[in-house]
Amino acid sequence: MKLVLASNNAKKLVELQALFAPLGIELVNQGSLGIPEAEEPFETFAENALTKARHAAKLSGLPALADDSGLSVDALGGAPGVRSARYALDAGGEKSDAANNERLLREMAGIEDRRARFVCALVAVRSADDPEPLIAMGRWSGEILKAPSGEGGFGYDPLMHIPELGQTVASLGATVKNQHSHRALAAVHLIQQFREVWRLG
């Protein structure tokens, strides 16, 4: 089954394709179909993911999968939250992983409570007007370091230390990350719904 992925993030496409491959799902990047990115006007990951999925389904005529994810830091009241990808841009900086990480470290200077979570909302729709979207959430808890560590991953991975694994997310191999991540946890819930509701796999 072919689904359009409501994202232009190549690394996210690779992660999600690996997670859903057992169901025989083929993901196609929306950019390859000439679909522009959707507006993300909401304050929650789930609402933004649903908006993106409906947008991609409407313009492609295909079922769609959307991911809205980011970092939620306790001491910052849940920020950067849904603005994770644009965190530095919102403060007049550039839109890049490095700039986002730099802003986060500045905002957390002198803060001892470093608890944080990666949050992922995955939403799948059969069509743009699907009245029964599949919605799954995943959360991965850790602590924000005071300096980046690790060469892999993307986004805030170099700053997110996972105590149970003793490493930052950027230090984990892809296989380990895909077993533990917020996206992997959400995917487990979504796979169950794909099987029960869409009769896949």
C-alpha positions as CSV (number, residue, x, y, z in Angstrom):
1,M,0.0,0.0,0.0
2,K,1.3,3.4,-1.0
3,L,1.0,6.4,1.4
4,V,2.2,9.9,0.9
5,L,4.4,11.1,3.7
6,A,3.4,14.7,4.7
7,S,7.1,15.7,5.2
8,N,10.1,16.7,3.1
9,N,12.5,15.5,5.8
10,A,14.6,12.8,4.1
11,K,15.9,11.3,7.4
12,K,12.3,11.1,8.8
13,L,11.3,9.3,5.6
14,V,14.0,6.7,6.1
15,E,13.1,6.2,9.8
16,L,9.4,5.8,9.1
17,Q,9.8,3.6,6.1
18,A,11.9,1.2,8.2
19,L,9.3,1.2,10.9
20,F,6.3,0.5,8.6
21,A,8.0,-1.9,6.1
22,P,6.7,-5.0,7.8
23,L,3.1,-4.0,6.8
24,G,4.0,-3.7,3.2
25,I,3.6,0.1,3.3
26,E,5.5,2.2,0.8
27,L,6.0,5.8,1.8
28,V,6.4,8.5,-0.9
29,N,7.8,11.9,0.1
30,Q,5.2,14.7,-0.6
31,G,7.9,16.9,-2.2
32,S,8.4,14.3,-4.9
33,L,4.7,14.8,-5.9
34,G,5.0,18.6,-5.9
35,I,3.0,19.0,-2.7
36,P,4.0,22.1,-0.7
37,E,4.2,21.9,3.1
38,A,1.0,22.5,5.0
39,E,0.5,25.3,7.5
40,E,0.9,24.2,11.1
41,P,-1.3,26.6,13.1
42,F,-2.1,24.6,16.1
43,E,-0.5,24.3,19.6
44,T,-0.6,20.5,19.8
45,F,1.4,17.9,17.9
46,A,-1.8,15.8,17.2
47,E,-3.7,18.7,15.6
48,N,-0.8,19.7,13.4
49,A,-0.2,16.1,12.3
50,L,-3.8,15.7,11.3
51,T,-3.8,19.0,9.4
52,K,-0.7,17.9,7.5
53,A,-2.1,14.4,6.7
54,R,-5.4,15.8,5.3
55,H,-3.4,18.4,3.2
56,A,-1.2,15.7,1.7
57,A,-4.1,13.3,1.0
58,K,-6.2,16.1,-0.6
59,L,-3.4,17.1,-3.0
60,S,-2.2,13.6,-3.8
61,G,-5.4,11.6,-3.9
62,L,-3.5,9.0,-1.8
63,P,-3.8,7.9,1.8
64,A,-1.4,9.9,3.8
65,L,0.8,9.7,6.9
66,A,1.9,12.7,8.9
67,D,4.3,13.0,11.7
68,D,4.5,16.0,14.0
69,S,7.2,15.8,16.6
70,G,9.4,17.8,18.7
71,L,11.0,18.4,22.1
72,S,9.2,19.3,25.3
73,V,11.3,20.6,28.1
74,D,9.8,20.7,31.6
75,A,11.6,23.8,32.9
76,L,10.6,25.7,29.8
77,G,6.9,25.0,30.2
78,G,6.9,22.5,27.4
79,A,8.9,24.6,24.9
80,P,10.1,24.4,22.2
81,G,7.1,22.1,21.6
82,V,5.4,22.3,18.3
83,R,7.9,25.1,17.4
84,S,10.9,22.8,17.7
85,A,11.9,23.0,14.1
86,R,11.6,26.8,14.1
87,Y,12.8,27.5,17.6
88,A,15.8,29.6,16.6
89,L,13.9,31.2,13.7
90,D,11.3,32.5,16.2
91,A,14.0,34.3,18.0
92,G,15.4,36.0,14.9
93,G,18.0,33.2,14.1
94,E,18.2,30.8,11.2
95,K,16.2,27.7,10.7
96,S,18.8,25.0,11.4
97,D,19.4,22.2,13.8
98,A,22.6,23.8,15.1
99,A,20.8,27.2,15.7
100,N,18.0,25.4,17.5
101,N,20.4,23.6,19.7
102,E,22.3,26.8,20.5
103,R,19.1,28.6,21.5
104,L,18.0,25.7,23.7
105,L,21.4,25.8,25.5
106,R,21.0,29.6,26.0
107,E,17.5,29.3,27.4
108,M,18.6,26.6,29.8
109,A,21.7,28.3,31.1
110,G,21.7,28.0,34.9
111,I,18.7,25.7,35.0
112,E,19.3,22.5,37.0
113,D,16.0,20.7,36.1
114,R,17.0,19.2,32.7
115,R,14.1,16.8,32.2
116,A,12.7,16.6,28.7
117,R,10.7,14.5,26.3
118,F,10.7,13.9,22.6
119,V,7.1,13.7,21.6
120,C,5.7,12.3,18.4
121,A,2.2,12.3,17.0
122,L,1.6,10.0,14.0
123,V,-1.7,10.4,12.0
124,A,-2.8,8.4,9.0
125,V,-5.9,9.1,6.9
126,R,-7.4,7.1,4.0
127,S,-8.5,10.3,2.3
128,A,-8.6,14.0,3.0
129,D,-12.1,13.8,4.5
130,D,-11.5,10.5,6.4
131,P,-13.8,10.7,9.5
132,E,-11.8,8.2,11.4
133,P,-8.1,9.2,11.3
134,L,-5.6,6.9,13.0
135,I,-3.8,8.8,15.7
136,A,-0.9,7.5,17.8
137,M,1.4,9.2,20.3
138,G,4.9,8.4,21.5
139,R,7.0,9.9,24.3
140,W,10.7,9.3,25.0
141,S,12.1,10.8,28.2
142,G,15.6,12.0,28.9
143,E,17.7,15.0,30.0
144,I,19.2,17.9,28.2
145,L,23.0,18.0,28.3
146,K,25.0,21.2,28.7
147,A,26.9,20.5,25.5
148,P,26.2,18.4,22.3
149,S,27.5,14.8,22.2
150,G,27.4,12.3,19.3
151,E,27.6,12.5,15.6
152,G,24.4,10.8,14.4
153,G,20.7,11.7,14.3
154,F,19.2,15.1,13.6
155,G,17.4,17.9,15.4
156,Y,18.0,17.9,19.2
157,D,19.5,14.4,19.2
158,P,23.0,15.6,20.3
159,L,21.6,17.3,23.4
160,M,19.1,14.6,24.5
161,H,20.7,12.1,26.9
162,I,18.8,8.9,27.6
163,P,19.7,7.7,31.1
164,E,18.5,4.2,30.6
165,L,20.9,3.8,27.6
166,G,23.7,5.9,29.0
167,Q,24.1,7.9,25.7
168,T,22.7,10.8,23.8
169,V,20.3,10.0,21.0
170,A,22.9,11.2,18.5
171,S,25.3,8.5,19.8
172,L,22.8,5.6,19.2
173,G,22.9,3.5,16.1
174,A,19.8,3.6,13.8
175,T,18.7,0.1,14.9
176,V,18.8,1.0,18.6
177,K,17.1,4.4,18.0
178,N,14.3,2.7,16.0
179,Q,13.6,0.4,19.0
180,H,13.3,3.1,21.6
181,S,12.5,6.4,20.0
182,H,9.3,8.5,20.4
183,R,8.6,7.8,16.7
184,A,9.1,4.1,17.2
185,L,6.8,4.1,20.2
186,A,4.1,5.9,18.3
187,A,4.6,3.6,15.3
188,V,3.9,0.5,17.5
189,H,0.5,2.0,18.4
190,L,-0.2,3.0,14.8
191,I,0.8,-0.4,13.4
192,Q,-1.8,-2.0,15.8
193,Q,-4.4,0.4,14.4
194,F,-3.3,-0.2,10.8
195,R,-3.9,-4.0,11.4
196,E,-7.2,-3.6,13.3
197,V,-8.8,-0.8,11.3
198,W,-7.2,-0.8,7.8
199,R,-6.7,-4.6,7.8
200,L,-3.0,-4.2,6.7
201,G,-0.3,-6.8,7.3
